[in-house]
Amino acid sequence: MERHRQGKRILVVDDDPDVRSSLGRILTTAGHEVTLAENGLEATRRWREVGADLVILDIFMPVMDGLETLAALRAYAPRLPIIVISGGGATGMDLFLEARLFGANWTIAKPFTVAGIMALVESALVDTPNTPD
């Protein structure tokens, strides 16, 4: 698989400050420009302000949950690559199926490994055509 040589803009949306900051550090270390948001409302605002080449989006969040955010982002950018993350436990598979119906391209369960999330990010950035919406 070809690796991206140039960093991309990635929007990370998670209400858990530890997950949000960890993903931010991991992605920044990998050379990407990262924007952080703690809920869906902030995420949609930040996406409209700075855009993104990829969104990593949690499902369970206050203010505006992940599925609502996913639908809103899809309305703005139908081809935007979106990875949905969740630590939803026993209902996780149902949530991931629902997220796919709402337009998620990829899903990954928490806790995930650095290697696991980075493989998914690389795949998302390589497999998604870089065409305007």
Secondary structure, 3 states (H helix, E strand, C coil): CCCCCCCCEEEEECCCHHHHHHHHHHHHHCCCEEEEECCHHHHHHHHHHHCCCEEEEECCCCCCCHHHHHHHHHHHCCCCCEEEEECCHHHHHHHHHHHHHHCCCEEEECCCCHHHHHHHHHHHHHHCCCCCC
